[in-house]
């Protein structure tokens, strides 16, 4: 069977889809990948994995409707050339453009996965701007056009499913809430704790990830416990809601958080971590948190869609309100003053990861949905 995956970056394949692709190829399926030309430098790596790569034009940050039509038309042509039996799109733009293109290319079996709803659906403390409201309404309209052509729309959490299908009245044939995409529990095995206390946040530098709250909390805590370390791992992002270079420089100059940039070895980063922190405003189910749980780290995260699925409050970590740096700091101080809890809750994180976030179990569910 010819199976076409449609995505917006090669990194999404290497980070999130390798196990699925390995399973599909092992079972005798031919896997194609529709990928933006901007990622052409990684085509040889993908080919070595047995993936047939086809390129299309995509501007990740563009909201130009004319450009969207041009993109969809080019995708229709590419999909007709591939002639897949099944298409599987993930992330908002590929889901919208890819599903519409596959439908008009005559493909009958199209599947979509929304791993979080993104900037337009993420609430902040301040009221949404007019621009954001317009973008959200536009995205809902596009979902209403595209998602009815999916046999199944897969969500990572039920809040996202309800927001799209119930609150915004998007008609879909079938939905499935699959939970977290999982991690390799052998690669991310339980690791001993470091000697010094270190809090770590791993994400893109987006305001909606809660990076401002993390920096404020770190500043407060270091005013009391100056020897405690705070790391941030991740890079500048040009998406809407990205942290500016000026603001980042001001944080670096303050010196409370060590901004380490992008890392190619998250396992090492997490091994050096005592407590993992993600004060995000909304997620699908964050992969970085699942990885931290798998190696046995307690979690401090927010009581919002996607994040709350990773923590049983008081068991493997704490849930705090979003937008609240003070509440975040208080839980950090709790771990500093009760260091035996880091080990106890870390063990509970590993147990929860084994129960909920096994990558192979996720692949089993996904293959069953796609191949029926």
N, C-alpha and C positions, 0 to 999 in steps of 0.2 A: 504494500500500500504506500502511496506517495503522501507524505505528511509535510505540510508547509507551516513553519513557525514564522510569525511576523512580530518584529520587535523594533525598538528605537536605538539600541546600542549593542555593540558586541559584548561589552562588559556584563550586560544582563544575562547573556548566555553563559559566559564563564563563571559568573557568580551564582546564578540561580537555576540553570537549566541543564547543566552537563549530565547529571545523573539521569534525568528523564531521557535525554537524547541517547545516552549510552544504552539505556534499556530498549528504546525503540529500534535502534540499529541492530542490537543483539537479537531482537525478535524478528528481524528480516525486513523491516520497513525502510524505505528510502526517505531520508530527512533533508528537506530544503529549508533554507533560511532567507527571508526577505529582510535585508539590512540596509540602513542608510549608507550612502557613498562615503560619508565622513568617517566611517570606520573601516575603510578599505585596507588599511595597514595591517589588520588582523586576519585577513582572509586566509593566509597560508596556515595559520594556527587552526582555524575552523575546518579547513579542508583536510588537515591531518587527522581530525577527529571523525572524518567520514561525512561531513556536512557539505551539501551543495549550496553555495552562497550565490544569491542573486541580489543586485543592488537596486535601490530606489532613492529618489530625492526626498529628503525630509528636513525641514527646519524646526528643531525642537521647540524654539521659543516664539515662533511666528503665530500670530492670530489673524493673518490675512486670509479672508475667505477665498479670494481668487487663487492664492497659492495652494490652499487646501484642495480645490477642484483639480488643479494641475497635478498635485500629488496623487490623488485618487485615480485620475485617468492613467497616469504612468503605472500605477500599481495594477490596474485592470489588465493592461497589456502584459506585464510581467507574469501575472497569475495565469493568464490564458496560455502563455508559453510553457509554464511549469505543469499545468493541468493536474493539480493535486486532487486527491480524494478527500482530504481533510485539511482545513486551515485552523490554526490555533494562534490567536493574537493576545498579547498582553501589554499592559500599560496603556493609559488613556488614548493617546493619539493613534498608536497602532491598532487598538481595538476599534476606534471609530473609523479611521481610514481603511484599515485592513478588512474589516467586516463588510463595509459597503463595497469595496473593490471586489472582494471575493464573491459577494452576491451578484454583482453585475457581470462578473466573469463567468458566472454559471455554476459556481461551486455550491453544492447542496449541504455539505456537512461543515458548518463553520462554528467554532467555539471561541469564547472570549473569557479572559480572566482579568479582573480589576484588583490589583494588589494595593488597595488604598485608593482614595478618591482624589487626593492631591490638594493643591493650593486653593482651588475654587470652593471646595467644600469644607475647608478647615476654619473653625471659628477662632477668632482672637478676642482678647479682652475688650478692645475698642470695636465700635460698629464697623461693618464692612464698608469699604469705599464703593462709590457708584461704579467704578471700573470693575471691581471684583464682582459686584452683583450682576453686571452685564455679562461678564465672562462666564459666571456660573449658569445663568439662564441660557447662554449660547451653548454651553457644554451639555446641559440637559436636553436641549433641542436636538443636538447631534446624537446623543444617546438614544433619543426617541426615534431618530431616523435609522440608526445602525443596529441597535441591539435586538429589535424584532427579527433580524436576519440571522441571529445566532441560535443554534439548537439549544445551547446551554450557556448561561453566564455564570462564571465561577467567582465567588467572593471569598476573601480571607476571614471576614468577620460579619456577624449578622447585622450590626449597625449600618454597615455600608450597603448591605442588601436592602434593608428597609428604607434607607434614605433614597436610593435610586428607584426602587420598584414601587414603594408605597408613598413616601412623602412627595416624590416628584413624578409619580404616575407614569413611569417608563414601562411599557409593555414588553415582556419577554416570555419566550416559550417555556423555559425551565431555568431554575437557579439552583446553585449548590454552594453551600458554605463549607469550605474545605479546611479552614483553620490555617495555621502557619505552614509555610512551604518547607519547613524542616531543615535539619542540619545533619551532616555526617557524624553520627555519634561516636564512631571509632576515631576519626580524625580529631574531633573536638571531645577528647576524653577528659575525665575529671583530673584536674591539676592541683598540686599543692599551692597554698597561698603564699604570696611574697612576704618578706619580713617587714617591710614598711607599708603603712597604709597609703593606698593610692586609689583615688576615684577616677574613673575614665568614662568619657562620653565618645561614642563613635557615630558619626553621621555626616551628611553634607552640611555645609555652612548655610543653613536656611533658618530664618527667624522662626518658622513654624515647628522646627525641631526642638525649640526651647533652649537654644544656645545662649540667649541673653539671660535667661533665668539661671542657667548653669554657671555662667560667669559671675553673676551677682551673688549666688549662693556660695561659690568658691571664695569670693572676696570676703564675705561675712565670716565664713568658717576660719579662714586663714588669719583673720583678726583676733581669733581666740587660740587657734592651734596652728601656729605659723609653720610647723614642720610637716604638715600634711600635704601630700602631692595631689595635683589635679591635672589630668591630661585631657586634651581634645584631639581626636584623630579624624581627619576628613578635610576636604578641600573646598575652595571657593566654588560656588555654583552660580551660573548665569541665569537660572530660572527666576521667575517672579518670586519675590520674597527672599531673595538671597541677601546675605550679610555683605555690606559694602567693604571694600578694601580699607577705607578710612576707619570704619568702626573696628574692623579686625586689628588694625595697627594700634588703635587705642587700647585694646585688650592686651595685646602683646606687650605694650609699653608698661601697663599696670603690673604685669608679671605674676598674677595670681594663678593663671592657667597656662600650662605648657602646650602651645599649639604645634602639634607634630606633623601636620600636613597629612597627605594621603599615605596609607601604608599598604604594602603588598603582602604583609604577614600579620593578619588580624589575630591569628592564633597566638603569636608571640605577644602582641599588645594585650590581649585578654589575660594571658598567663601572668603578666606583670601587674595585673589589676586586682585590687581587693574587693571593690564594690563597683558595679556597673550602673551608670546613670543615663536615663533617657527621658527628659522632661518634655516630650513632644506634645503638640496640641492635637494630633490625630495621626494614626498609622493604619496600615493594613494589618499585619502582624510582623513587627520588625525583626528582620533576620539577625541583626547584630545582638539583640537581646537574647534570642534563642541560642546563639553561639556562646554568649556569656553564661547562660544557664547551663549549657551542656558541659562546660569545663568547671562548673561548680562555684559560680559567683552569685552573691545576693544581688537583687535588683531594686533600684529606686526608680519608679516611673510614674506616669500620670494616669489618673482615673478617667481615661478617654478611650474612644473606640480604637481597637487594635492593641494599645498598650496594656489595658486592663486584662487582656487575655493571657498575659505572661506572668502575672503575679497573683498569688493568694496572699492578701494583705496580712502581714505579721507572720507568715509561714516561710516564704522564700524571698521576702523583701517587703517593700512598702509601696502603696499607692498614695500619691499626693495630688492635690488639686492642680489643674493646669494654670499657667501664668503666675505661679506663686513661689517666688524664690525663697521666701522665709520658711515656708513649709518644707521645701526641698533641703534647705540648710539644717533644719531641725533633725531630719532623718539622717543626714550625713553625720551630725554631731552624735546622734544615738549610736551609730556604729563605731565612732571614735572612742566613745566612753564605755561601750559594751563590746569589746573586740571578740569575745567568744561567740557572739551572735553572727559574726561574719562567717565563721566556719559552719555553724549550725544551719543558718539559712542557705548558705552555699550548697550544702549537701541536699537540702530540699529542692533547690533549683535543678540540680542534676536529676533527681527523681522525677520532677515534673517534666523536664525535657525528654526523658526516656518515655514517659507516658504520652506526651502530646506532640513532640516535635522531632520525630524520627523521619529523616528524609526518604527512606525507602517506603515507609507507610504512606507518605504524601504521594510518591510516584505511583504506588499501587492504586490509590484513589483516582489520580489524574488519568492514568492509562485506562482505567475502567470507564471513566466518563467519556474519554475521547474515542475509544474503540468499542465500548458497549458490550 
